[in-house]
Every structure is written in C-alpha cells, then in structure tokens.
Amino acid sequence: MTAIIHPDAPVDRIGAQASFRAAKHVRSLSDRGIAWLFIAPTIVLLLAINIFPLIWMIRLSFTSLNLSMSYLPLRFLGLDNYRDILTDEDLWARLQTTARFVICSVTLQVVIGFGLALLINRQFRTHSFWTTIILLPMMLSPAVVGNFWTLLFQPQIGPFNYLVGLLTGVAPSSFSMTGEVALAPWTIVLVDTWMWAPYVMLICLAGLRSIPDYIYEAAEVDRASSWRQFWSITLPMATPFLMLAVLFRAIENFKMFDMVNLLTSGGPGSTTELVSITLKRAAFEKWRTGYSSALAIILFVTVFGAANIYVKALNRVKQR
C-alpha cells in the first residue's frame, strides 16, 4: 500500500515547533519580564504622544520659528524668548488675572462643594435623586456650558438678566454680564463654580464617608455639641480631601481655556484674558511658535513646581 504524504505536513510541523518554542520562551519569562511585556506598548504610546512632543517643544522654544514667515531661516535664539516673556508687563498682568480667577473660583467651589457634601452625607430620603441633579453640570462639555451660559447672559433675551431685574428693579437690558469690565471676571468665576462645585462635592463626600461612626458616637458620649464635632472631628479628618480638591481644581483652572474663550474671549478688552488665551493667541493667531513654546514651558514648570510643593504639604497633613 502506498502512503499518501500531505504536501502541507512539513509546514505544519515547522509551525508547531515554532509555537512550542514561543510557548516555552514565554513560560521561561520571569514575572518582571511578563510585566514589562504588558506595559511596553503603553510606554511606547506615552513616549510618542507626550514625551516626544515635549522634547520637540523645548527645542523650538530656543528658536525664532514663526509659521507665518516659515520661508525665513530658522535661527537659534538661546534664552531670548524666555527673557522676552519674563520681562513682558502685559504677560505678568495676564498671570495676575489668572491667579485671581483661580483663587476666587477654587475658594467658592470648595466652600459650596463641602457644604453640599455635608448636606448629602445626611442621607435623607431623596438624597440619591438630588445627588444626581447636582452632578449634572460636571457631566457636560465645557463648550456646551460656555454656549449655554452665553445664551443665559444675553441682555435682551437671556433669563439671567430678567431674573436680576425682577429682584433688583434694574432694567434687564441695562447691563451685560459678559460685556462689562466689573462683571465679566465674576461671570467666568460663577460659571466655573456652577460646573465644578459638584466635583469638589464628590471628593469631600468620599472624605466624609470615610470617617468612622464610632468617633462620633464617642463624641456624643462625651456630650460634644454638633458644632464641636464639626471642628474637632469632621473638618480635621476631611482636610486631606479638601486639599486634594484644591490641588485638582487649581491645576485645571490655571489652564482653563475653552469655557472662558466661549464666554468672553478674554474681553472686554483684556479683563478676562487668562494666560492660556494669551498662549493660544501667540501660537495660533500670531504664529509665534518659538515664543509660544517658551511660554508653554514656563507655565508647565510653574504648575509642576507648585503642585510638587503642595503635594509635599498634603503628605505632611496626611501623616498627622
């Protein structure tokens, strides 16, 4: 009898041997090797998306690159861009505007968010429903929020002016929340607080829920009043969470752009021009790529350094 040899048999044997060798190699890897095998794609992606653009931006910050005049030869300027930025009085004014916005908005968000957390933590009958309602603003896109409040602030058709006029007797069309120097800064603070106070509430609520009940029970045995329990138990134990909320919101507000750009575009004049809007104008309106890269590096170093100092202070508070 003649044996029939399948023509693909050698190929199958080679494939089986290769699979066996690959499986044997994988089994021989240590736990550390397997861990690196899994995280290597993430590291490559991180380098491609974050690290490489950062290094490229640092390089551009020392050059004279201007995309509106790309035909000119690229010149190495050294620290000239950084020197121009640090000696620019207008830029320092924008930094002061940004600092005032961050301080006012974060303060209001922490106060309101912590107050809402104390209220929701009481777990009354409809607390789940009201928690969902309170969280709705932070689920929206900043672009949607900016357009939504722009319509609300319209002097002729906006309900906000009508409501203020109804309560104060002032003609609704006699003032503009986004068009007056005295009101525009408070407008962006109001909208940002409305949107992100629920986020602070969530962080504070997590802190309040982490406080053991037996501490309050012991305080009640000692006949401590509710006010005394708040100052001696609730506030000290929730402080790390409050500081964490301040850190997150301060970083986000320092780089705030989209919502403010939609509400006021930095106006009237430059009253609400945050440093992020200045950066956008330098990069995408004046096309000063080298200058804007240097400004972005300065802002990054400022935020990174301040955040590191703050985190060290937060760790000291946690260790008490």
C-alpha positions in Angstrom: 0.0 0.0 0.0 1.4 3.4 -0.9 1.4 6.0 1.9 -0.1 9.4 1.0 2.0 12.3 2.3 0.1 15.6 2.6 2.1 18.4 1.0 1.5 20.8 3.9 2.8 18.3 6.6 6.3 19.8 6.8 4.9 23.3 7.1 2.5 22.2 9.9 5.4 20.6 11.7 7.5 23.7 11.4 4.6 25.9 12.7 4.0 23.5 15.6 7.7 23.6 16.5 7.7 27.4 16.3 4.6 27.6 18.5 6.2 25.2 21.0 9.4 27.3 21.2 7.4 30.5 21.7 5.3 29.0 24.4 8.4 27.6 26.1 10.1 31.1 25.9 7.0 32.7 27.4 7.0 30.2 30.3 10.6 30.9 30.9 10.0 34.6 31.4 10.0 35.9 34.9 7.2 37.9 36.5 9.2 41.0 35.9 9.7 40.2 32.2 5.9 39.5 31.8 5.1 42.8 33.5 7.4 44.7 31.1 5.9 42.8 28.2 2.4 44.2 29.1 3.5 47.7 29.9 5.8 48.2 26.9 3.1 49.2 24.5 1.8 51.8 26.9 5.3 53.2 27.4 5.8 53.4 23.7 2.5 55.2 23.3 3.3 57.6 26.1 6.7 58.4 24.6 5.1 59.0 21.2 2.2 61.2 22.4 3.6 63.0 25.4 7.4 62.9 25.8 8.4 63.4 22.2 6.2 66.5 21.7 7.5 67.9 25.0 11.1 67.5 23.9 10.3 68.9 20.5 8.6 71.9 22.1 11.7 72.5 24.3 13.8 72.6 21.2 11.5 75.0 19.5 11.5 77.3 22.5 15.1 78.3 21.7 14.4 79.2 18.1 12.9 82.0 16.1 10.3 79.8 14.4 7.3 81.8 13.1 4.9 79.8 11.0 3.5 82.9 9.3 7.1 83.5 8.0 8.2 79.9 7.5 10.3 81.0 4.5 12.8 82.6 6.8 15.8 80.5 8.0 15.4 79.1 11.5 17.7 80.9 14.0 18.8 79.7 17.4 18.0 82.5 19.9 19.2 80.9 23.1 17.2 82.3 26.1 15.9 85.3 24.2 12.3 84.0 24.1 12.3 83.3 27.9 13.8 86.7 28.5 11.1 88.4 26.5 8.4 86.6 28.3 9.7 87.2 31.8 10.1 91.0 31.1 6.7 91.4 29.4 4.5 93.5 31.7 1.3 92.6 29.8 2.1 88.9 30.4 2.5 89.5 34.1 -0.9 91.2 34.1 -2.4 88.1 32.4 -0.8 85.9 35.1 -2.3 88.1 37.8 -5.7 87.8 36.1 -5.3 84.0 36.0 -4.3 84.0 39.7 -7.3 86.0 40.7 -9.6 83.7 38.7 -8.0 80.5 40.3 -8.2 81.8 43.8 -11.8 83.1 43.6 -13.2 80.1 41.7 -11.4 77.4 43.8 -12.4 79.1 47.0 -16.1 79.2 46.0 -16.0 75.7 44.7 -14.5 74.3 47.9 -17.0 76.2 50.2 -20.0 75.2 48.1 -18.8 71.7 47.4 -18.1 71.0 51.0 -21.4 72.4 52.1 -23.2 70.2 49.6 -21.2 67.2 50.8 -22.3 67.8 54.4 -25.9 68.1 53.2 -25.8 64.9 51.1 -24.0 63.0 53.8 -27.1 63.2 56.0 -28.7 60.6 53.7 -32.2 62.0 53.8 -35.0 60.3 51.9 -34.4 61.8 48.4 -30.6 62.3 48.7 -29.8 60.0 45.7 -32.1 62.0 43.4 -30.6 65.3 44.5 -27.1 63.9 44.2 -27.8 63.1 40.6 -29.3 66.5 39.9 -26.3 68.3 41.5 -23.8 66.2 39.4 -25.4 67.1 36.1 -23.3 70.2 35.4 -19.9 68.4 35.6 -21.2 65.8 33.1 -21.4 68.5 30.4 -18.7 69.5 28.0 -17.1 72.9 28.8 -18.0 74.0 25.2 -21.7 73.2 25.8 -21.6 75.0 29.2 -20.0 78.1 27.6 -22.6 78.3 24.8 -25.4 77.6 27.3 -24.4 80.4 29.7 -23.7 82.8 26.8 -27.4 82.5 25.9 -28.5 82.9 29.5 -26.4 86.1 29.8 -27.8 87.7 26.7 -29.1 91.2 27.8 -32.1 91.2 25.5 -33.3 87.5 25.6 -31.4 85.9 28.4 -33.4 84.9 31.5 -30.5 85.7 33.9 -30.8 89.5 33.3 -34.5 89.2 33.5 -34.3 87.5 36.9 -31.8 90.0 38.2 -34.1 92.8 37.0 -37.1 91.2 38.7 -35.2 91.0 42.0 -33.5 94.4 41.9 -35.7 96.6 39.7 -32.8 97.2 37.3 -33.7 97.1 33.6 -32.5 93.8 32.1 -31.0 95.4 29.0 -29.1 98.0 31.0 -26.2 95.7 31.8 -24.2 92.8 30.3 -22.6 90.1 32.4 -20.0 89.3 29.7 -19.6 92.8 28.3 -18.8 95.0 31.3 -15.4 95.3 33.0 -16.7 95.0 36.5 -18.9 92.0 35.8 -17.0 89.8 33.3 -14.5 88.4 35.8 -17.2 87.3 38.1 -19.1 85.8 35.2 -16.4 83.3 34.4 -16.0 82.5 38.2 -19.8 82.0 38.5 -20.0 79.6 35.5 -16.9 77.7 36.5 -18.2 77.3 40.1 -21.6 76.1 38.8 -19.9 73.5 36.7 -17.2 72.1 39.0 -18.5 72.6 42.6 -20.2 69.1 42.2 -16.8 67.6 41.5 -15.5 69.0 44.8 -18.6 67.7 46.5 -17.8 64.2 45.3 -14.3 64.3 46.7 -15.5 65.8 50.0 -18.3 63.3 50.3 -15.8 60.5 49.9 -13.8 62.0 52.8 -16.9 62.3 55.0 -18.0 58.8 54.3 -14.5 57.5 55.3 -14.9 58.9 58.9 -15.8 56.0 61.2 -19.1 56.3 63.0 -17.6 55.2 66.4 -15.7 58.5 66.6 -19.0 60.5 66.5 -20.5 58.0 69.0 -17.7 58.6 71.4 -18.1 62.4 71.0 -21.8 62.1 71.8 -21.0 60.1 74.9 -18.7 63.0 75.9 -21.6 65.3 75.2 -19.8 67.2 72.4 -22.1 69.5 70.5 -22.6 69.2 66.8 -20.5 72.4 66.3 -17.8 70.9 68.4 -17.9 67.6 66.5 -17.6 69.5 63.2 -14.5 71.5 64.3 -12.8 68.6 66.2 -13.7 65.6 64.0 -15.3 66.3 60.7 -13.1 69.2 59.4 -9.7 67.8 60.5 -10.4 64.4 59.1 -11.8 65.8 55.8 -8.9 68.3 55.4 -6.7 66.0 53.2 -9.7 65.5 50.8 -10.3 69.3 50.8 -6.6 69.9 49.9 -6.8 67.2 47.2 -9.8 69.0 45.7 -8.0 72.3 45.8 -5.0 70.8 44.0 -7.1 69.2 41.2 -9.2 72.3 40.7 -6.3 74.8 40.9 -4.4 72.9 38.2 -7.4 72.7 35.9 -8.4 76.3 36.4 -4.8 77.5 35.8 -5.0 76.0 32.3 -8.7 76.9 31.7 -9.3 78.0 28.1 -12.4 76.6 26.3 -15.2 77.9 28.6 -13.6 81.3 29.1 -12.9 81.6 25.3 -16.6 80.9 24.5 -18.0 83.2 27.3 -15.8 86.3 26.9 -12.9 85.6 24.5 -10.7 87.3 27.1 -12.8 90.5 27.0 -14.0 93.1 27.4 -10.5 94.4 26.4 -8.2 92.1 28.3 -10.2 91.9 31.6 -10.7 88.1 31.5 -7.7 87.2 29.3 -6.2 84.3 31.1 -2.7 83.2 30.3 -4.0 80.2 28.4 -5.8 82.6 26.0 -2.6 84.6 25.6 -0.8 81.4 24.7 -3.4 80.5 22.2 -3.2 83.9 20.5 0.6 83.8 20.4 0.6 80.3 18.9 -2.4 80.3 16.5 -3.1 84.0 15.7 0.4 85.5 15.6 2.0 82.1 14.8 5.0 82.8 17.0 5.8 79.2 17.6 9.1 79.6 19.3 7.8 82.3 21.6 4.6 80.3 22.5 6.7 77.1 23.1 8.8 79.0 25.6 5.7 80.4 27.3 4.2 76.8 27.5 7.4 75.6 29.1 7.3 78.3 31.7 3.7 77.6 32.5 4.4 73.9 32.7 7.4 74.4 35.1 5.3 76.8 37.2 2.4 74.4 37.6 4.6 71.3 38.1 6.7 73.0 40.8 3.8 74.5 42.7 2.0 71.1 42.5 5.0 69.3 43.9 5.3 71.7 46.8 1.6 71.4 47.5 1.7 67.6 47.4 4.5 67.5 50.0 2.4 69.7 52.2 -0.6 67.4 51.6 1.5 64.4 52.6 2.5 66.1 55.9 -1.2 66.7 56.7 -2.0 63.0 56.0 0.8 61.8 58.3 -0.6 63.8 61.3 
